[in-house]
Amino acid sequence: MKVVTYSRGEESPRAGLLVDNQIVDLSAQFPSVLALIQGGEAALEEAKKQLSPGEKVPLADVKLHAPLLAPPRIFCIGLNYRDHAIESKMEIPKTPTVFFKLSSALIGYGAAIELPTLSKQPDYEAELACVIGKGGYRIAAADWQEHVFGYTILNDVSARDVQLSTSQWTMGKSFNTFAPLGPAIVTKDEVADPHTLDVKLSIDGEVLQHSNSRELIFKLPDLIAYLSSIAPLMPGDIISTGTPAGVGLGRTPQRWLRAGETVTVEIDKLGKLVNPVVEGK
């Protein structure tokens, strides 16, 4: 299933399922996508029952928000593709490099990435993201799949000058609109192996990043085991697995996001995440 958060007109965002360019409303059963995730397998079975009788709305008539509006945490993994670490002139990590993005930065499909006046080096990063279903503490790597709800796309937009002015990256990664997410969370039953997915980013049709999740240094079993060895994972946590080579920081000359461009991130089985770029206020 493809789980979304959507709205029509002035309505508040609500949970739904995306099926063949139509939205099946889930709001009578679940007040939010987070509530659906927290409900576990029983909630997923209840959601499936709505596929036939549920109200259907054409996708063209709705606005898609970030599919998960209020995740407990957004864990991000830095330098998790060897070629990206090299282009960034940083050492290949021996343990996962972890930072956070603030949930206030989340936007959905079609929403604009706003370039902040405080930064002159706004960058893009195509990433596969995992959404935790069942929480847990000290999860064994072999049990990782039991704790996954599904997968989605995250563009880890970064203000490089702000990010690299300190050893702590969170603030440079968390400007308003710097976490495009979506278009949907694809449940894990539709993705047999998340480590075989092509990851591609283009700007106005020019491909700037193209790799495959098999190239991850630390794969999801490692990441789930590592993160949960320190802090219990919670339903709805997002783990964004890192970006491959081709970012603006690593190019010669360096290439930054510009107002008027459109960024498209595409990952096998997960769809396309498209966002225009505008000047911030």
Backbone as CSV, one residue per row, in Angstrom:
resi,resn,N_x,N_y,N_z,CA_x,CA_y,CA_z,C_x,C_y,C_z
1,MET,0.834,-1.201,0.000,0.000,0.000,0.000,0.871,1.253,0.000
2,LYS,0.321,2.325,-0.539,0.984,3.617,-0.542,0.189,4.548,0.375
3,VAL,0.780,4.896,1.502,0.114,5.675,2.533,0.467,7.146,2.358
4,VAL,-0.534,8.015,2.390,-0.312,9.441,2.163,-1.026,10.272,3.219
5,THR,-0.614,11.521,3.299,-1.359,12.548,4.020,-1.777,13.583,2.979
6,TYR,-3.068,13.923,2.959,-3.575,14.800,1.896,-4.620,15.748,2.458
7,SER,-4.955,16.754,1.652,-6.058,17.648,2.013,-6.748,18.136,0.749
8,ARG,-7.995,18.548,0.913,-8.761,19.163,-0.170,-9.201,20.549,0.262
9,GLY,-8.916,21.540,-0.541,-9.329,22.895,-0.211,-8.774,23.343,1.126
10,GLU,-9.679,23.799,1.994,-9.272,24.304,3.300,-9.333,23.233,4.389
11,GLU,-9.565,21.984,4.006,-9.633,20.913,4.989,-8.288,20.695,5.674
12,SER,-8.344,20.160,6.867,-7.120,19.769,7.565,-6.546,18.517,6.913
13,PRO,-5.242,18.320,6.998,-4.637,17.107,6.440,-5.215,15.850,7.073
14,ARG,-5.351,14.805,6.267,-5.907,13.546,6.734,-5.173,12.372,6.099
15,ALA,-5.320,11.204,6.703,-4.649,9.999,6.219,-5.418,9.398,5.052
16,GLY,-4.654,8.804,4.120,-5.284,8.151,2.985,-4.361,7.130,2.353
17,LEU,-4.892,6.420,1.363,-4.128,5.477,0.559,-4.153,5.942,-0.889
18,LEU,-3.016,5.862,-1.548,-2.920,6.232,-2.960,-3.032,4.966,-3.789
19,VAL,-4.090,4.901,-4.643,-4.345,3.729,-5.473,-4.733,4.194,-6.871
20,ASP,-3.868,3.922,-7.855,-4.189,4.227,-9.258,-4.653,5.672,-9.439
21,ASN,-3.849,6.605,-8.937,-4.136,8.031,-9.077,-5.441,8.462,-8.405
22,GLN,-5.842,7.693,-7.404,-6.977,8.075,-6.573,-6.593,7.926,-5.108
23,ILE,-7.232,8.722,-4.279,-6.995,8.671,-2.842,-8.188,8.001,-2.158
24,VAL,-7.901,7.003,-1.337,-8.912,6.381,-0.487,-8.780,6.995,0.904
25,ASP,-9.852,7.597,1.368,-9.808,8.297,2.655,-9.798,7.312,3.819
26,LEU,-8.904,7.559,4.790,-8.816,6.724,5.990,-9.160,7.486,7.265
27,SER,-9.610,8.715,7.122,-9.728,9.574,8.305,-10.793,9.095,9.292
28,ALA,-11.767,8.318,8.839,-12.774,7.808,9.771,-12.186,6.764,10.718
29,GLN,-11.146,6.089,10.252,-10.506,5.063,11.074,-9.264,5.572,11.791
30,PHE,-8.538,6.486,11.170,-7.247,6.922,11.701,-7.126,8.443,11.598
31,PRO,-6.894,9.134,12.717,-6.789,10.592,12.675,-5.538,11.090,11.975
32,SER,-4.547,10.215,11.802,-3.299,10.615,11.151,-2.562,9.372,10.687
33,VAL,-1.578,9.571,9.829,-0.727,8.454,9.402,0.065,7.911,10.591
34,LEU,0.487,8.785,11.493,1.206,8.306,12.674,0.335,7.354,13.490
35,ALA,-0.953,7.663,13.619,-1.864,6.776,14.347,-1.974,5.424,13.658
36,LEU,-1.999,5.433,12.329,-2.017,4.177,11.575,-0.768,3.353,11.870
37,ILE,0.387,3.997,11.849,1.639,3.299,12.118,1.652,2.755,13.541
38,GLN,1.224,3.559,14.478,1.221,3.130,15.880,0.271,1.962,16.129
39,GLY,-0.721,1.796,15.257,-1.689,0.718,15.415,-1.164,-0.647,15.029
40,GLY,-0.002,-0.698,14.391,0.620,-1.970,14.065,-0.105,-2.750,12.972
41,GLU,0.095,-4.071,12.965,-0.449,-4.920,11.913,-1.972,-4.876,11.874
42,ALA,-2.615,-4.800,13.026,-4.081,-4.755,13.055,-4.607,-3.520,12.334
43,ALA,-3.913,-2.388,12.508,-4.325,-1.161,11.832,-4.131,-1.274,10.321
44,LEU,-3.043,-1.904,9.899,-2.822,-2.092,8.463,-3.928,-2.949,7.849
45,GLU,-4.319,-3.995,8.546,-5.401,-4.839,8.040,-6.698,-4.053,7.947
46,GLU,-6.966,-3.196,8.927,-8.162,-2.354,8.878,-8.100,-1.389,7.699
47,ALA,-6.920,-0.826,7.433,-6.756,0.090,6.301,-7.027,-0.627,4.977
48,LYS,-6.547,-1.856,4.854,-6.769,-2.627,3.620,-8.259,-2.829,3.352
49,LYS,-9.048,-2.952,4.396,-10.483,-3.174,4.225,-11.173,-1.974,3.581
50,GLN,-10.524,-0.807,3.632,-11.135,0.407,3.087,-10.874,0.573,1.590
51,LEU,-10.053,-0.309,1.006,-9.677,-0.140,-0.397,-10.882,-0.225,-1.330
52,SER,-11.847,-1.087,-1.022,-13.023,-1.223,-1.895,-14.133,-0.240,-1.542
53,PRO,-14.597,-0.209,-0.272,-15.737,0.655,0.035,-15.359,2.108,0.297
54,GLY,-14.077,2.394,0.514,-13.681,3.727,0.954,-13.957,4.806,-0.078
55,GLU,-14.157,6.023,0.424,-14.352,7.183,-0.457,-13.092,7.396,-1.289
56,LYS,-13.274,7.593,-2.604,-12.134,7.797,-3.489,-12.182,9.199,-4.072
57,VAL,-11.022,9.853,-4.060,-10.898,11.223,-4.555,-9.798,11.245,-5.607
58,PRO,-10.005,11.865,-6.765,-8.934,11.942,-7.763,-7.699,12.636,-7.195
59,LEU,-6.538,12.070,-7.471,-5.288,12.647,-6.988,-5.144,14.100,-7.433
60,ALA,-5.634,14.404,-8.628,-5.510,15.765,-9.158,-6.292,16.789,-8.349
61,ASP,-7.229,16.324,-7.523,-8.080,17.241,-6.753,-7.572,17.495,-5.343
62,VAL,-6.415,16.924,-4.980,-5.945,17.054,-3.608,-4.534,17.620,-3.578
63,LYS,-4.147,18.053,-2.393,-2.769,18.449,-2.125,-2.116,17.354,-1.289
64,LEU,-0.950,16.885,-1.727,-0.203,15.914,-0.941,0.731,16.643,0.017
65,HIS,0.653,16.285,1.277,1.579,16.798,2.285,2.699,15.771,2.478
66,ALA,3.683,16.096,3.307,4.614,15.059,3.721,3.777,13.908,4.272
67,PRO,4.042,12.666,3.862,3.157,11.568,4.277,3.117,11.351,5.782
68,LEU,4.158,11.767,6.469,4.189,11.689,7.934,4.497,13.089,8.449
69,LEU,3.496,13.741,9.044,3.632,15.151,9.404,4.384,15.374,10.711
70,ALA,4.280,14.426,11.618,4.873,14.632,12.947,5.623,13.385,13.408
71,PRO,6.676,13.013,12.692,7.459,11.866,13.149,8.137,12.186,14.474
72,PRO,8.274,11.197,15.365,8.969,11.483,16.622,10.358,12.060,16.391
73,ARG,11.086,11.461,15.411,12.445,11.934,15.107,12.767,11.654,13.647
74,ILE,13.634,12.465,13.078,14.175,12.208,11.749,15.679,11.996,11.904
75,PHE,16.087,10.731,11.942,17.505,10.395,11.988,18.060,10.472,10.563
76,CYS,19.188,11.125,10.396,19.835,11.189,9.093,21.249,10.613,9.199
77,ILE,21.654,9.904,8.164,22.954,9.261,8.158,23.841,9.965,7.132
78,GLY,24.953,10.514,7.605,25.865,11.226,6.729,26.941,10.325,6.155
79,LEU,27.419,10.671,4.970,28.591,10.019,4.361,28.408,8.507,4.253
80,ASN,27.207,8.078,3.864,26.904,6.649,3.876,27.044,5.990,2.513
81,TYR,27.498,6.746,1.517,27.942,6.182,0.244,29.420,6.529,0.106
82,ARG,30.216,5.552,-0.224,31.660,5.754,-0.292,32.033,6.889,-1.235
83,ASP,31.375,6.932,-2.410,31.733,7.963,-3.385,31.363,9.354,-2.895
84,HIS,30.301,9.453,-2.081,29.920,10.765,-1.544,30.907,11.221,-0.471
85,ALA,31.369,10.298,0.367,32.377,10.667,1.368,33.644,11.177,0.692
86,ILE,34.030,10.509,-0.397,35.245,10.916,-1.118,35.073,12.295,-1.738
87,GLU,33.923,12.541,-2.391,33.732,13.839,-3.031,33.634,14.955,-1.994
88,SER,33.197,14.605,-0.763,33.101,15.590,0.315,34.431,15.800,1.037
89,LYS,35.454,15.033,0.591,36.801,15.120,1.178,36.778,14.806,2.672
90,MET,35.990,13.774,3.018,35.889,13.318,4.399,36.225,11.835,4.472
91,GLU,36.651,11.384,5.639,37.025,9.991,5.817,35.814,9.079,5.675
92,ILE,36.054,7.862,5.163,35.006,6.855,5.134,34.666,6.505,6.579
93,PRO,33.410,6.648,7.003,33.082,6.424,8.421,33.213,4.959,8.833
94,LYS,33.690,4.764,10.049,33.782,3.416,10.621,32.550,3.078,11.459
95,THR,31.848,4.088,11.902,30.541,3.930,12.545,29.593,4.929,11.883
96,PRO,28.293,4.695,11.932,27.365,5.624,11.280,27.504,7.056,11.802
97,THR,27.504,7.998,10.871,27.509,9.422,11.198,26.054,9.876,11.265
98,VAL,25.594,10.241,12.454,24.172,10.501,12.674,23.946,11.966,13.034
99,PHE,22.967,12.567,12.391,22.486,13.896,12.778,20.974,13.891,12.635
100,PHE,20.335,14.994,12.959,18.883,15.075,12.909,18.437,16.205,11.984
101,LYS,17.262,16.028,11.407,16.547,17.136,10.783,15.325,17.416,11.637
102,LEU,14.983,18.674,11.824,13.798,19.030,12.594,12.548,18.785,11.751
103,SER,11.495,18.273,12.390,10.273,17.966,11.651,9.590,19.217,11.103
104,SER,9.931,20.383,11.643,9.367,21.635,11.116,9.828,21.916,9.692
105,ALA,10.865,21.206,9.227,11.369,21.403,7.867,10.602,20.588,6.835
106,LEU,9.693,19.705,7.268,9.006,18.802,6.353,8.062,19.539,5.403
107,ILE,8.105,19.134,4.133,7.120,19.547,3.133,6.818,18.329,2.265
108,GLY,5.769,18.411,1.472,5.366,17.292,0.648,5.621,17.506,-0.827
109,TYR,5.104,16.589,-1.613,5.221,16.634,-3.072,4.651,17.950,-3.601
110,GLY,5.402,18.613,-4.465,4.929,19.834,-5.112,5.119,21.103,-4.321
111,ALA,5.409,21.000,-3.029,5.643,22.200,-2.222,7.013,22.782,-2.545
112,ALA,7.161,24.072,-2.344,8.390,24.757,-2.756,9.476,24.670,-1.695
113,ILE,10.691,24.400,-2.148,11.887,24.547,-1.325,12.252,26.032,-1.326
114,GLU,12.262,26.641,-0.151,12.538,28.074,-0.045,14.004,28.294,0.310
115,LEU,14.695,29.070,-0.501,16.115,29.322,-0.274,16.278,30.410,0.788
116,PRO,16.926,30.106,1.899,17.046,31.094,2.973,18.063,32.173,2.633
117,THR,17.779,33.379,3.067,18.721,34.474,2.829,20.011,34.290,3.618
118,LEU,19.979,33.481,4.657,21.150,33.277,5.507,22.210,32.394,4.851
119,SER,21.849,31.670,3.794,22.782,30.743,3.157,23.010,31.095,1.694
120,LYS,24.261,30.945,1.255,24.620,31.131,-0.149,24.963,29.807,-0.817
121,GLN,24.828,28.689,-0.076,25.236,27.389,-0.602,24.167,26.323,-0.345
122,PRO,22.948,26.519,-0.849,21.906,25.507,-0.667,22.126,24.315,-1.601
123,ASP,22.064,23.122,-1.056,22.418,21.914,-1.796,21.271,20.913,-1.729
124,TYR,21.357,19.884,-2.544,20.346,18.835,-2.661,20.976,17.494,-2.287
125,GLU,20.154,16.552,-1.800,20.640,15.211,-1.483,19.486,14.215,-1.597
126,ALA,19.534,13.356,-2.603,18.522,12.322,-2.776,18.777,11.176,-1.805
127,GLU,17.727,10.753,-1.066,17.933,9.717,-0.061,16.742,8.766,0.037
128,LEU,17.052,7.498,0.233,16.073,6.486,0.626,15.833,6.608,2.124
129,ALA,14.573,6.674,2.522,14.237,6.786,3.937,13.377,5.600,4.366
130,CYS,13.627,5.154,5.561,12.896,4.038,6.170,12.026,4.593,7.299
131,VAL,10.785,4.118,7.387,9.867,4.526,8.456,9.687,3.349,9.411
132,ILE,9.959,3.592,10.673,9.850,2.542,11.686,8.380,2.275,12.023
133,GLY,8.036,0.988,12.113,6.693,0.596,12.509,6.639,0.195,13.973
134,LYS,7.276,-0.891,14.296,7.326,-1.353,15.685,8.595,-0.833,16.341
135,GLY,8.435,-0.129,17.442,9.602,0.388,18.142,10.379,-0.721,18.830
136,GLY,11.483,-0.317,19.434,12.263,-1.322,20.147,13.607,-0.789,20.592
137,TYR,14.155,-1.439,21.604,15.455,-1.081,22.176,16.405,-2.255,21.979
138,ARG,17.617,-1.948,21.551,18.639,-2.963,21.314,18.128,-4.049,20.364
139,ILE,17.668,-3.599,19.216,17.133,-4.507,18.200,18.295,-5.237,17.527
140,ALA,18.191,-6.534,17.407,19.213,-7.316,16.714,19.145,-7.026,15.221
141,ALA,20.305,-6.941,14.575,20.346,-6.665,13.139,19.510,-7.668,12.357
142,ALA,19.506,-8.927,12.788,18.763,-9.968,12.081,17.249,-9.746,12.147
143,ASP,16.791,-8.934,13.098,15.356,-8.700,13.287,14.876,-7.384,12.697
144,TRP,15.712,-6.742,11.903,15.420,-5.374,11.470,14.088,-5.240,10.742
145,GLN,13.738,-6.222,9.895,12.530,-6.090,9.081,11.258,-6.087,9.925
146,GLU,11.305,-6.725,11.100,10.135,-6.742,11.974,9.760,-5.337,12.448
147,HIS,10.702,-4.414,12.368,10.500,-3.076,12.925,10.263,-2.011,11.852
148,VAL,10.185,-2.425,10.590,9.992,-1.484,9.486,8.523,-1.418,9.099
149,PHE,7.994,-0.201,8.964,6.646,-0.006,8.428,6.700,0.122,6.909
150,GLY,7.629,0.926,6.414,7.720,1.130,4.973,8.853,2.054,4.603
151,TYR,8.812,2.522,3.348,9.918,3.301,2.786,9.365,4.503,2.029
152,THR,10.170,5.568,1.976,9.784,6.763,1.243,11.039,7.485,0.765
153,ILE,10.836,8.627,0.151,11.932,9.434,-0.393,12.090,10.692,0.452
154,LEU,13.328,11.040,0.753,13.627,12.297,1.436,14.714,13.040,0.668
155,ASN,14.513,14.319,0.450,15.544,15.183,-0.120,16.170,15.952,1.039
156,ASP,17.387,15.568,1.402,18.070,16.182,2.543,18.714,17.498,2.104
157,VAL,17.850,18.495,1.877,18.335,19.816,1.456,19.224,20.386,2.566
158,SER,20.345,20.974,2.161,21.379,21.369,3.128,21.945,22.741,2.792
159,ALA,22.070,23.585,3.797,22.781,24.855,3.644,24.239,24.586,4.006
160,ARG,25.078,24.356,3.012,26.425,23.862,3.289,27.261,24.846,4.112
161,ASP,27.122,26.131,3.848,27.921,27.100,4.598,27.528,27.105,6.072
162,VAL,26.238,26.960,6.352,25.783,26.887,7.743,26.154,25.529,8.343
163,GLN,25.914,24.478,7.601,26.207,23.119,8.080,27.664,22.960,8.489
164,LEU,28.581,23.404,7.614,30.003,23.143,7.818,30.709,24.222,8.640
165,SER,29.940,25.184,9.133,30.541,26.197,10.011,30.718,25.659,11.426
166,THR,30.181,24.462,11.678,30.272,23.831,12.987,30.327,22.331,12.798
167,SER,30.733,21.603,13.814,30.763,20.147,13.725,29.372,19.542,13.884
168,GLN,28.411,20.321,14.302,27.036,19.848,14.493,26.200,20.263,13.281
169,TRP,25.649,19.322,12.572,25.038,19.592,11.267,23.546,19.903,11.310
170,THR,22.880,19.662,12.426,21.422,19.691,12.443,20.838,21.022,11.962
171,MET,21.359,22.134,12.427,20.747,23.414,12.081,20.915,23.740,10.593
172,GLY,22.061,23.405,10.025,22.267,23.643,8.598,21.404,22.760,7.720
173,LYS,20.795,21.739,8.305,19.935,20.811,7.578,18.448,21.064,7.831
174,SER,18.122,22.038,8.683,16.753,22.135,9.195,16.072,23.458,8.914
175,PHE,16.558,24.226,7.938,15.824,25.424,7.548,14.408,25.041,7.118
176,ASN,13.501,25.975,7.230,12.132,25.761,6.783,12.126,25.230,5.349
177,THR,11.360,24.167,5.097,11.172,23.505,3.793,12.362,22.638,3.370
178,PHE,13.337,22.392,4.232,14.542,21.650,3.847,14.395,20.132,3.998
179,ALA,13.159,19.643,4.165,12.965,18.192,4.253,11.779,17.753,3.396
180,PRO,11.865,17.895,2.069,10.824,17.320,1.225,10.744,15.808,1.447
181,LEU,9.522,15.288,1.604,9.313,13.879,1.929,8.106,13.383,1.140
182,GLY,8.228,12.170,0.569,7.073,11.599,-0.097,7.414,11.017,-1.466
183,PRO,6.435,10.860,-2.337,5.054,11.330,-2.173,4.218,10.488,-1.208
184,ALA,4.660,9.227,-0.980,3.910,8.314,-0.119,4.891,7.482,0.689
185,ILE,4.398,6.827,1.721,5.144,5.759,2.388,4.666,4.454,1.776
186,VAL,5.566,3.735,1.137,5.236,2.450,0.528,5.488,1.361,1.568
187,THR,4.459,0.603,1.903,4.602,-0.402,2.956,5.611,-1.473,2.545
188,LYS,6.237,-2.060,3.550,7.388,-2.927,3.298,7.060,-4.154,2.461
189,ASP,5.803,-4.588,2.448,5.434,-5.762,1.652,5.566,-5.517,0.161
190,GLU,5.652,-4.251,-0.262,5.790,-3.918,-1.679,7.247,-3.701,-2.089
191,VAL,8.168,-3.787,-1.146,9.597,-3.588,-1.436,10.350,-4.792,-0.884
192,ALA,10.595,-5.760,-1.744,11.197,-7.013,-1.280,12.574,-6.791,-0.662
193,ASP,13.374,-5.933,-1.279,14.727,-5.662,-0.785,15.040,-4.183,-0.986
194,PRO,15.071,-3.393,0.079,15.348,-1.958,-0.069,16.800,-1.659,-0.432
195,HIS,17.628,-2.680,-0.525,19.046,-2.479,-0.846,19.358,-2.779,-2.305
196,THR,18.343,-2.692,-3.167,18.534,-2.921,-4.606,17.860,-1.833,-5.435
197,LEU,17.652,-0.654,-4.854,16.841,0.381,-5.489,17.697,1.460,-6.142
198,ASP,17.403,1.780,-7.399,18.058,2.906,-8.052,17.610,4.213,-7.391
199,VAL,18.563,5.099,-7.178,18.322,6.408,-6.569,18.817,7.467,-7.549
200,LYS,17.933,8.379,-7.933,18.305,9.363,-8.957,17.742,10.728,-8.609
201,LEU,18.540,11.758,-8.818,18.087,13.146,-8.657,18.414,13.926,-9.908
202,SER,17.433,14.688,-10.366,17.646,15.563,-11.527,17.091,16.945,-11.220
203,ILE,17.676,17.931,-11.871,17.181,19.306,-11.791,16.874,19.769,-13.203
204,ASP,15.609,20.076,-13.424,15.145,20.487,-14.755,15.593,19.503,-15.831
205,GLY,15.523,18.222,-15.511,15.837,17.175,-16.475,17.286,16.744,-16.527
206,GLU,18.202,17.480,-15.907,19.617,17.116,-15.894,19.889,16.200,-14.703
207,VAL,20.349,14.979,-14.978,20.620,14.017,-13.910,21.934,14.388,-13.222
208,LEU,21.860,14.613,-11.915,23.031,15.014,-11.139,23.473,13.942,-10.149
209,GLN,22.548,13.084,-9.726,22.881,11.952,-8.861,22.228,10.700,-9.428
210,HIS,22.972,9.600,-9.466,22.407,8.332,-9.926,23.235,7.198,-9.342
211,SER,22.634,6.449,-8.433,23.325,5.347,-7.791,22.298,4.281,-7.435
212,ASN,22.670,3.374,-6.541,21.783,2.304,-6.117,21.993,2.065,-4.635
213,SER,20.924,1.754,-3.929,21.027,1.585,-2.480,21.915,0.408,-2.078
214,ARG,22.288,-0.449,-3.033,23.237,-1.517,-2.699,24.603,-0.950,-2.324
215,GLU,24.861,0.312,-2.676,26.147,0.948,-2.406,26.226,1.561,-1.008
216,LEU,25.167,1.473,-0.231,25.210,1.994,1.141,26.324,1.319,1.935
217,ILE,27.070,2.118,2.692,28.104,1.553,3.570,27.439,0.823,4.734
218,PHE,26.554,1.526,5.431,25.784,0.932,6.527,24.353,0.740,6.037
219,LYS,23.944,-0.503,5.910,22.612,-0.806,5.416,21.619,-0.821,6.582
220,LEU,20.356,-1.000,6.269,19.324,-0.840,7.297,19.475,-1.783,8.491
221,PRO,19.871,-3.038,8.335,20.088,-3.848,9.541,21.114,-3.221,10.482
222,ASP,22.209,-2.683,9.890,23.236,-2.041,10.709,22.694,-0.788,11.391
223,LEU,21.956,0.020,10.627,21.486,1.299,11.159,20.456,1.099,12.261
224,ILE,19.518,0.192,12.042,18.489,-0.047,13.059,19.116,-0.610,14.323
225,ALA,20.053,-1.533,14.166,20.730,-2.092,15.341,21.535,-1.017,16.059
226,TYR,22.252,-0.185,15.312,23.104,0.836,15.935,22.274,1.891,16.658
227,LEU,21.291,2.454,15.974,20.485,3.508,16.596,19.758,2.990,17.828
228,SER,19.187,1.791,17.735,18.417,1.266,18.855,19.305,0.780,19.997
229,SER,20.606,0.646,19.748,21.511,0.290,20.845,21.757,1.475,21.768
230,ILE,21.416,2.675,21.279,21.644,3.898,22.053,20.335,4.462,22.598
231,ALA,19.318,4.505,21.738,18.011,5.036,22.138,16.928,4.144,21.554
232,PRO,15.880,3.849,22.303,14.792,3.035,21.741,14.187,3.706,20.511
233,LEU,13.984,2.941,19.463,13.275,3.458,18.304,11.785,3.493,18.593
234,MET,11.100,4.444,17.952,9.679,4.658,18.207,8.901,4.538,16.905
235,PRO,7.646,4.061,16.966,6.828,4.028,15.757,6.749,5.416,15.117
236,GLY,7.016,5.471,13.815,6.998,6.740,13.109,8.347,7.400,12.969
237,ASP,9.374,6.912,13.668,10.723,7.435,13.443,11.101,7.247,11.976
238,ILE,11.801,8.231,11.439,12.319,8.153,10.070,13.832,8.005,10.136
239,ILE,14.364,7.072,9.352,15.812,6.936,9.198,16.130,7.206,7.736
240,SER,16.763,8.331,7.463,17.153,8.670,6.101,18.584,8.198,5.891
241,THR,18.790,7.352,4.887,19.987,6.507,4.848,21.222,7.138,4.235
242,GLY,21.137,8.379,3.757,22.320,9.017,3.190,22.198,9.189,1.688
243,THR,23.106,9.973,1.126,23.022,10.333,-0.284,24.257,9.883,-1.053
244,PRO,24.105,9.537,-2.330,25.270,9.188,-3.146,25.984,10.415,-3.699
245,ALA,27.035,10.174,-4.452,27.824,11.253,-5.056,26.984,12.063,-6.037
246,GLY,27.478,13.265,-6.318,26.826,14.137,-7.287,26.218,15.388,-6.688
247,VAL,26.366,15.566,-5.370,25.803,16.761,-4.743,26.559,18.000,-5.195
248,GLY,25.936,19.152,-4.994,26.556,20.397,-5.436,27.885,20.683,-4.770
249,LEU,28.004,20.306,-3.498,29.242,20.537,-2.751,30.431,19.856,-3.396
250,GLY,30.223,18.677,-3.980,31.330,17.887,-4.509,31.645,18.150,-5.962
251,ARG,30.926,19.044,-6.606,31.139,19.302,-8.027,32.187,20.391,-8.250
252,THR,32.769,20.380,-9.438,33.717,21.415,-9.835,33.241,22.023,-11.152
253,PRO,32.790,23.296,-11.155,32.622,24.145,-9.979,31.425,23.668,-9.143
254,GLN,31.396,24.124,-7.903,30.279,23.737,-7.038,28.964,24.282,-7.596
255,ARG,27.901,23.519,-7.373,26.614,23.843,-7.988,25.532,23.901,-6.906
256,TRP,24.959,25.088,-6.731,23.969,25.285,-5.671,22.572,25.416,-6.259
257,LEU,21.568,25.120,-5.438,20.187,25.283,-5.867,19.900,26.744,-6.201
258,ARG,19.071,26.942,-7.237,18.732,28.297,-7.661,17.211,28.424,-7.794
259,ALA,16.704,29.576,-7.442,15.272,29.829,-7.587,14.861,29.647,-9.043
260,GLY,13.692,29.063,-9.247,13.185,28.816,-10.588,13.430,27.404,-11.077
261,GLU,14.273,26.644,-10.374,14.551,25.263,-10.759,13.497,24.327,-10.169
262,THR,13.451,23.109,-10.702,12.601,22.060,-10.148,13.456,20.828,-9.896
263,VAL,13.385,20.316,-8.676,14.183,19.158,-8.268,13.289,17.930,-8.247
264,THR,13.755,16.855,-8.886,13.021,15.595,-8.907,13.909,14.490,-8.360
265,VAL,13.429,13.812,-7.319,14.117,12.639,-6.781,13.264,11.424,-7.115
266,GLU,13.895,10.402,-7.698,13.177,9.195,-8.103,13.880,7.973,-7.519
267,ILE,13.115,7.106,-6.872,13.650,5.856,-6.328,12.734,4.729,-6.760
268,ASP,13.330,3.642,-7.255,12.552,2.481,-7.677,11.498,2.124,-6.646
269,LYS,10.298,1.810,-7.106,9.175,1.331,-6.305,8.558,2.396,-5.407
270,LEU,9.253,3.529,-5.233,8.762,4.563,-4.315,8.197,5.771,-5.034
271,GLY,8.439,5.885,-6.341,7.888,6.991,-7.098,8.837,8.164,-7.258
272,LYS,8.240,9.327,-7.491,9.001,10.563,-7.705,8.568,11.620,-6.701
273,LEU,9.553,12.342,-6.191,9.319,13.477,-5.300,9.764,14.725,-6.046
274,VAL,8.823,15.603,-6.361,9.098,16.777,-7.199,8.829,18.040,-6.393
275,ASN,9.810,18.953,-6.389,9.660,20.207,-5.652,10.300,21.358,-6.398
276,PRO,9.571,22.443,-6.616,10.183,23.647,-7.181,11.036,24.360,-6.140
277,VAL,11.896,25.232,-6.617,12.773,26.020,-5.747,12.423,27.496,-5.914
278,VAL,12.245,28.192,-4.783,11.902,29.609,-4.825,12.784,30.378,-3.842
279,GLU,12.826,31.677,-4.029,13.523,32.533,-3.083,12.745,32.585,-1.766
280,GLY,13.443,32.465,-0.648,12.794,32.577,0.644,12.541,34.021,1.003
281,LYS,11.709,34.217,1.990,11.373,35.576,2.432,12.276,36.000,3.577
